[in-house]
Amino acid sequence: MRFTFLLCAILTAMFTLTGCNTAPQTESGRTVLRSEADAALAKAQANDPTLTDPIRKALAYAVFPTVGKGAVGIGGAYGKGVLYERGVITGYCDLTQGSIGIQLGGQSYTEIILFSTPDAVSLFKSGNFAFDAQASAVALKSGSGANAKYSSGVAVFTMDEAGLMYEASIGGQKFSFIPK
């Protein structure tokens, strides 16, 4: 029990500190992140061409090219991303996630969040946007974009990159945003 508490405290501190580094500190770092986000978006659309139309119709979308996630009972995830509004980059964002429960392993994945309402975009940009424990994402595969289901103006897609993990959810994710 004491070990679990200590590990939770360490993870919380880690996510709090890394959350302050939303935008890459150098222009070359920002260029790399933009490139990775563009490549991840292109790959997602190549894997599922039906995703193109929902992205085009979205007021905004956030692309997290690589989210790293790991757990042994207690887990965490972190990723940096780019926010596009009407196809134009308007800022940088990051996501953090902490979880506890039956989970084991590690994975990396791409996450794409589509926003269909101005309120959803504003909430995301305010830094008060978070998914609750019941939130779910659609795993990208052929045809899944055509079935985009929005909840409170938000639809989430994930694309597995690598790794194996017994558990894959987005519940408990918290986001931060810094304008370009």
C-alpha positions in Angstrom: 0.0 0.0 0.0 2.8 2.4 0.9 4.6 1.6 -2.4 1.4 2.3 -4.4 1.0 5.6 -2.7 4.6 6.6 -3.4 4.3 5.5 -7.0 1.1 7.6 -7.4 2.8 10.6 -5.9 5.8 10.2 -8.2 3.5 9.9 -11.3 1.4 12.9 -10.3 4.5 15.0 -9.8 5.9 13.8 -13.2 2.7 14.7 -15.0 2.5 18.0 -13.3 6.0 18.9 -14.3 5.9 17.6 -17.8 2.5 19.4 -18.4 4.3 22.7 -18.2 6.3 21.9 -21.4 3.4 21.9 -23.8 5.3 23.6 -26.7 8.7 22.4 -27.8 11.3 24.9 -26.5 13.1 25.5 -29.8 12.0 26.3 -33.3 13.6 23.1 -34.6 11.6 21.2 -32.0 8.4 22.8 -33.1 9.2 22.1 -36.7 9.8 18.4 -35.8 6.5 18.2 -33.9 4.6 19.8 -36.8 6.2 17.4 -39.2 5.4 14.4 -37.1 1.8 15.5 -36.6 1.4 16.1 -40.4 2.8 12.6 -41.1 0.6 10.9 -38.5 -2.5 12.6 -39.9 -1.5 11.5 -43.5 -0.9 8.0 -42.3 -4.3 7.9 -40.5 -6.1 9.1 -43.6 -4.2 6.6 -45.7 -5.2 3.8 -43.4 -8.8 5.0 -43.3 -9.8 7.3 -46.2 -13.2 7.8 -44.6 -11.5 9.9 -41.9 -10.7 12.6 -44.4 -14.3 14.0 -44.6 -14.8 14.3 -40.8 -11.4 16.0 -40.5 -12.3 18.4 -43.2 -15.7 19.2 -41.6 -14.3 19.6 -38.1 -13.9 23.1 -36.6 -10.6 22.0 -35.2 -8.6 18.8 -34.5 -5.7 17.9 -32.3 -3.1 15.4 -33.5 -0.8 13.7 -31.0 1.6 11.8 -33.2 3.1 9.6 -30.4 1.5 9.0 -27.0 3.6 6.7 -24.9 1.8 4.7 -22.3 3.0 2.2 -19.7 1.7 0.4 -16.7 2.3 -2.2 -14.0 -0.9 -1.8 -12.0 -0.4 2.0 -11.9 0.1 3.6 -15.3 0.6 6.8 -17.1 0.7 8.3 -20.6 2.1 11.4 -22.1 2.2 12.9 -25.6 2.7 16.3 -27.3 0.6 17.4 -30.2 -0.6 20.2 -32.5 -4.0 21.9 -32.7 -5.3 22.7 -36.1 -8.3 25.0 -36.7 -9.7 24.8 -40.2 -6.5 23.1 -41.3 -4.2 25.8 -39.9 -1.9 25.2 -36.9 -2.9 27.5 -34.1 -1.0 26.0 -31.2 0.6 23.1 -29.3 -1.0 20.8 -26.8 -0.1 17.9 -24.6 -2.0 15.1 -22.9 -1.3 13.4 -19.6 -3.0 10.4 -18.2 -2.7 8.5 -15.0 -4.5 5.3 -14.2 -4.7 2.6 -11.6 -6.2 -0.9 -12.0 -5.6 -4.1 -13.8 -3.1 -3.1 -16.5 0.3 -4.3 -17.6 2.6 -3.4 -20.5 3.4 -0.5 -22.7 2.4 0.9 -26.0 2.7 3.9 -28.2 -0.2 5.2 -30.3 -1.4 8.2 -32.3 -4.4 10.1 -31.0 -6.6 12.4 -33.1 -9.3 14.4 -31.5 -11.9 16.1 -33.7 -14.0 19.1 -32.4 -17.3 19.9 -34.0 -18.5 22.8 -31.8 -17.0 26.2 -30.9 -17.6 25.4 -27.2 -15.6 22.2 -27.4 -12.7 24.0 -29.1 -12.8 26.8 -26.5 -12.9 24.3 -23.6 -9.9 22.4 -25.1 -7.9 25.7 -25.5 -8.8 26.8 -21.9 -6.8 24.0 -20.4 -9.9 22.7 -18.5 -10.6 19.9 -21.0 -10.4 16.3 -19.8 -11.9 13.0 -20.5 -13.8 11.2 -17.8 -13.4 7.5 -17.0 -16.2 6.6 -19.4 -14.7 8.2 -22.4 -13.8 6.0 -25.3 -11.9 6.2 -28.6 -12.4 4.5 -31.9 -9.5 2.5 -33.1 -8.7 3.5 -36.6 -9.3 0.9 -39.2 -10.8 1.0 -42.6 -14.2 2.7 -42.5 -14.1 3.9 -38.9 -14.0 7.5 -39.9 -17.3 7.2 -41.6 -18.8 6.3 -38.3 -17.4 9.2 -36.3 -19.5 9.5 -33.1 -19.3 12.8 -31.4 -20.0 13.2 -27.7 -20.2 16.8 -26.4 -18.7 18.0 -29.6 -15.7 15.7 -29.5 -14.7 12.5 -31.4 -11.5 10.6 -30.7 -9.6 8.2 -32.9 -6.5 6.2 -32.0 -4.0 4.4 -34.2 -1.7 1.8 -32.6 2.0 2.3 -33.3 3.8 -0.3 -31.3 3.6 -2.2 -28.1 1.3 -4.5 -26.3 -0.8 -3.5 -23.4 -3.5 -5.1 -21.4 -5.7 -2.0 -21.2 -6.3 0.8 -23.7 -8.6 3.6 -22.7 -8.6 7.4 -22.9 -10.5 8.0 -19.6 -8.7 10.3 -17.3 -6.7 12.2 -19.9 -6.1 15.8 -19.2 -4.9 18.4 -21.8 -3.0 21.7 -21.9 -2.7 24.2 -24.8 -0.4 27.0 -25.7 -1.2 29.2 -28.7 1.3 29.3 -31.6 
